[in-house]
């Protein structure tokens, strides 16, 4: 959906007063007059115009939201009843062979980035499945098929082109603005709007992998294979995502397997390949083809929440607990609405955080924590509160189960913000980085213009 920087007249239906409705409309009209012809029809196309928009929003104290390619699941984080800023026209990918970097617009999805870079046989550290937006994914951390080799997505940003709330446009690098560079790595939109990211690129050829779907009778074998992979495989070119879905009264499992070469060494994925499966499409293919193996059409027009549990290790015990939770909540919620109850298990090597420097997320790099992703989706808004309560409780249950198993150091550790449910304490998002972020906020956004937008907010 292509949204413009516009006034959403649904304000009145939402019960917002006429004065605010008029303010938003007036703000949109002022923006239309002030921006350049490059940003025709309210779609900003230059960083300078984004700066102008922020100045007007701040002066009018108008609520707004910023939507990049689309990634946020939490309500109001990239949507609003006020002024919606779409980054759609920031859609270029410019590869510089002399520096091995690519300048990537904030309005793109990773599919389009990978497609554009294929002709150069290079790649960047980005999203693992289709349809993920570049901007929010990067500003929140970014776990990739290439993370074992090169770190998080934010660790591979070399320059942020940033429109500050005062209208200034600046290129933020580790050398030019080390404080702001730190804050943007995990600090989201608290200091302005990033319009272009310049990423380090890496050589990319064909890869090997795909998705294997298993029947309920194979689920325990999949858990055993996943635990073995997580504890034993140290090849940084190898990665998996194991998913457990409750559907039709049964738990089904699927695994996306990845190896960054046309063929993997023998032994790495043998356990998965030997388990009886319902379907498989594993083969040698392009990186983009691998990212697009899993369709997202089944969740179109559904409502949904993410939540997360940080883990230090993935064991069969934890995976059994995940199965128990999936079965329980699937049965509890099946009469409420059409539903998807899903848990994603994502192993990464212990060394992934050594590829980058200090960042707002994760605020500590002494140990990497594995971001278990919980995804509940449903069709009827009547049950929003039921699903919120359920996905909150299942995260609590799995945290307790992990602690009981011996993972006693997962309390008060970084929670991956791109998976975190709204209402998660910001101390779990930013931890010991929070005082630094507060200082950055006072320096770069003293009037809290970015506080008018949704998302994870640094307090003022």
N, C-alpha and C positions, 0 to 999 in steps of 0.2 A: 504494500500500500504506500503510495507516494503522498506524504503529508507535507504541506507547505508551512512556512512560518505564518500562522493564521490565528484568527479568533475562533474559538470553538463555542458556538452559540448554545451548546448543550449546558452551559453554565446554569441557566435558569432552571432547567429540568433537574439539575443536580442540587438545586436549592441555594445556589450562590446568588448573592444580592445583585440588584441592577447596577449599583455603583461599580462593583468589580467588573461586571460584564462590559459596561461602558469603558472602563479603564483599559481592559484588554483590547477592545475594538479600536480605541484611540491609539493604543500602543502599536497595533498592527498598521494603522494608517500612517503613523509617524515613521515606522520602519520602511514602509513602501516608498515614502518620499525620500528618505535619507540614503538608502543603499544605492550602489551603482547599477548601471544597466546590465552588468554581468550577472546580477542576482535577480533578474527579471522574474516576476510572479512569486516573489517572496522566498524563492529557493536560494539561499546564500551560496555563492560560488567562489568568493575570495575571502581570505582570512581577514582582510581589512573590513569587509562588510559584516562579518561576524562580530568584529570589535565594535562597530557602530551599533549593531543590534543590542549587544550587551550594555552599552552606555544608555540606550533608550529604555531598556528593561529596568535597569537600575534606577534611572531617574523617575520612572513611573511606578516603581515597586510592583511590577506586573509579574504574576507567576508564569513560569515557563518550563519547558523540558527540552532536552536535546536527544535526538535519535540518530545514531550512526547507521550501521548496517542492520542492527537489531540483534540483541542478545539478552537484555534484561528480562527476567521473569517476574520480578516483584512489581505489584501495581504502583503506578505513579513514578517509577524510576526513569523511564524514558517516554512517558506519556503525561498528558496534563489536560485540564479543562481551561487552561490559559493559552499562552503563546507556544506553539509547537515549532521548534527549529529542526528542520530536516537537513541532514548533511548529504543528501542524495547526490548533489552535483560535485561533491568532492570525491570524484570517482576515477582518478587517474592512477596509473602505475608506471613510474618512470625508473627504469633500471640504468644504473651507472656502472659500467664494467670497470672503469678506472679505480673506483673505490669499493667495488663489490657491495654496493648498497642499492636499495630500492625505496623510492619515495612513494608512499601509498596513502591515498585519500581516505579520510575518516568515514566516508559514506559507503564504503565497499563491504562486501562479504568476502570471506576467505576463498570461496570458490572462484570468484572473479580474479582475485590476486594470483592464485595458483595457475589459472588459465593464462593470464597475461605473461607470467614468468616462464612458462613451459618452453617458449621459443628460444630462450637464452640458456636452457638447461641449468637453471638455478632455482632456489626456493628460499622461503623464509620460515621462521618458526611461528606457525599459526594454528588455527582451529583444526580439530580432528574429524568433525562431521559436517555435513552440508548445511548451509544457511546461516552460519555464525557470522555476526558482524565483527569488523576489525576493531573498532574504537573501544567499546566497553570491554571486550575480551582482553585487549592489550592493557588497558588502564587498570584492570582488576587482577592481572597476573598472567594467565594464559598457559595452560598445559597442552602440549602438542605431541604428535608422533615423533617429533625431533627433540623433545625435551631431554631425554636421556643423554643425547649427544651435545646439546648446545644450551640447555637451561630453559627457563621460562620465556615466554614471548617478550615480557617487559625487559628481560635481561639482554634482549637483542635489538632494542631500540637505540639508535645512535643520536637521533634528533627528534624533538617534538616541536612542530610549528604550533604556537599557542597564541590564541587571542585572549588577552587579559581582560578582566572586567572593566578596566579604565579605557579600553579601546585600543591599547597598544598591541602590536603583533611582534612576537619575538621568537627566535629559534633557540630552544632550550637544549643544551648539551651538558654532558658531565663536566666539561671544562668551563663553559661559559656561565652556567647557573647551577652549580652542584646542589644547592639546597632545593631549588625547584625541580631539578631532575630527579632527586630523591622522592619528592612529594608526588610527582606524576606517576612514578612507578608503584602503583597500587592505590593512589589517592584519588582516582577518578576525576570528576569534574569540579572539584572544590576550588580550583585556582584559575579557572578559565575554561575555554573550549579548545581542544586540540583539533586542528584541521587537517594536518598531514603528519604521518609518522615516517621517519626514515629508518629502515631496518638493515641490519647486516644480512647479506645473502650467503648461501652455501651451494656448492654443486649438487645437482639433483638429477639422477637418472631414473630408470624404472624401479619400481618397488615390487615386493611380493606380499600378498595378503588378501583379505576379504572377510566376509562374515560367515560364520557357521551357526546354524540354529539347531537346537537340540530338543528332544522330547522330554517330558517330565521324568521319564525313567532314567535319563542320563544325567540329571541335575547333580547328583552327588559326585559322579565322576568328574563333572566340569569343575565342581568346587575343589576337588583334590588336585586337579590339573592346575587350577588357578593358584592355589596355595604353593604348589611346587614351583611353578614359574616365578612367582613373586620372591621366593626365598633362594632359588638356585640360579636363575638366569642372570648373568652379568654382562651380556653383550649389549652395548648401548644402542645398537641398531634395531633391537627387538623390543616390541611393546604390544600390549593387549588392553582391551576393555572387556570385562565380563559383565553381562547384564542378566538380571533375574526379573522376569515379568510375571505378574499374576494375571491370568486370563482364563475365563471359562471354568473357574474353580480349580485350575491347575497352575503350577509354577513351571514356566518354560525358561530355558537359558539360551543365551546367544553370546558369542565371542567374536569380536573383531580383532584379527591378528595382523600384525604389521612387521615387515622386515625391510630395512632401507637398502635393498639390493635386489637384483632380479630374481635371486634364489637364496634361501637361508641355508646356513650350515645344518647338517643333519642333527637331529636330537632336540632342538629348541622347542619345536611345536608338536612333536610326535604324540604327546599325551592327548592333545586336543584333536588331532587328526585321526586318532584311533577310536575315539568315542562315537558310537552310533548317532547319526545326525539326521535331522529332517531335511535340511538343505544346506548347501555350501556353494560359495562362488570364489573360493580362494584361487588365485592365479597371479602370474606376473602381469603388471599393469602400470599405468601412470599413477603418480601421486594423487592427482585430482580424481581419477577414477576410484581410488581407494577411499578417499574422503566421502565420495558420493554413494558408497555401497548401501548405506542405510537410508531408506526413504523417511521423510518426515510428514508425509501426507496424512497418515493416520491420526495425527494430533492437530490437524488444521481445524480452527474454530473451537478448539477445546480451551478450557481454562486450566491453569496449572501453577504449581509451586515447585521450587527446588528447595532442598535443605542439604546440609552436609555434616559429616562427622569426620574429624581429623584422626587418622590412625598412624601408628608407628610401624605396624606390620600387618600383613594379611595372612590369616591362618584359617585352617579348616573350621576351627571353633567359631571364629567371627563369621565365617560364611554360613555356617549352620544357623547362627543367630539371625543373619540377614534373611535366610529362607523362612525362618519362623515368623519374623516380622512381616514379610511379604504375604505369607499365607493368612496371617491374622488380620491385617488391615484390608486385604482383598476381600475377605469374607465379611468383615465388619461394614465395609462401605459399599458393597456390591448392590445393595438395594437403593442407595441414595441417587445414583446417576450412572450413565455410561462412564467408564473409568479406565485409567491406565495406572497401575501400581508398579513402580519400577525402581530397582536399585542397581547402580553402576559401580563396579569395583575397578580401581585404576592403579595398578602397581607402577612404581617408578624406582629407579636406582637411588641409593642413599646419597649419591654424589651430585644430584641435579642442581643443587643450590650453589655449588662451587663455581658455576659458570658465570655468575653475576656478582654485583656488588650490593651495598646497602640499599634498602628499598622500604617503602611504607608497608607493602606486602611482599613477601613475609617479613615481619619486623625482626625476626631472628632467623639466622641461617646456620645455627649450630646443629640443627637436625631438620630433615625434611619430614613433613607430615603428609600422608596420603589422603587425598580428598575424596572420600566416599560420597557419591552423588545419589541423593534420594529425589525421585521425581514422581509426584502425584498429579494426575490430570483428570478432569471431569467435565461434564457438559452443562450442568444446571447450576446457575449462580446461587440458587437457593441454598446450596450445600457448601458455599465458600467457607463458612466458619467451621464446619465439620472437618473439611480437608485440612484447614490450617491447624486445627487442634491435633489431628491425626499425624500430620507430618512433623509437627513439633514433638509429639510424644514418641514417635518411632526413633527420632534422632536421640532423644534422651535415653531411650531403652538401649540403643546400640552403644552409646557412650558408656553406660553403666556396664554393659556386657564386656566391652573392651577392657575397662578398668578391672573388672572381676577376673578377667583372664590374665591380667598382669601388665597391661598397658597403662600403668598408673600415672604416666607423665603427659597425658593428653588433655588435662584440664588447664585452662588458661593459656592455650597455644593458638597459633594462627588458624583461623577458619577461612577457607577459600572464599573470598567475597562474591565471586561470580556464581557460586552455588548457595550462598547463605540466604536464609529466609529473612524477609523484613521482620524487624523486631529483635533480631540478633543484637546483643550488646556491641557497641562499637569497640569496646575493649577487646572483644574476640576478633575483630577485624584488624585493628591497628595496634593493639597492645602498647608496648613501650615506645612506639613511634608517635603516639598520639600527641604528646607535648610538643614535639617538633612540628607536627602538622598544624597545631593550633598557632604556633608562631608564624609559620608560612602563610596561614590564612590571614593573620593580622597584617602581614607585610604586603601580600599580593591581592587581597580582597577585603580591605578594611571595612567596606560598607556591606559586606556579605551579599553581594549581588548573586553569587552562585547558590546561596542559600534559598533563593526563590525557586530553584529547580529541585527536582526530586533526586533520589539516589542516596548512597551512603554519605552522610554529612559530617564534616568536621565541626565541632561545636565552636561557637564564638563567645 
